[in-house]
């Protein structure tokens, strides 16, 4: 996966080319010769940031019934309160 570089002007003139290039890897967008932004596919973005799941999705994942999970019971000790 190589990195392609485009100027801001090139991006504005041919967005389709930039999107096709992003299919092959990240596209660095430069502004006045310096890297300023990166264009990537949404799939690559999800892979890098980690797809977020809610609790229901996490608990409904296949294969979880085969996992033994027996955490120790938590003991919460109380203490006397001195209100004097």
Secondary structure by P-SEA (a helix, b strand, c coil): cbbbbbcaaaaaacaaaaaaaaaacbbbbbcccccccccccaaaaaaaacccccaaaaaaccccccbbbbccbbbbbbbbbbcc
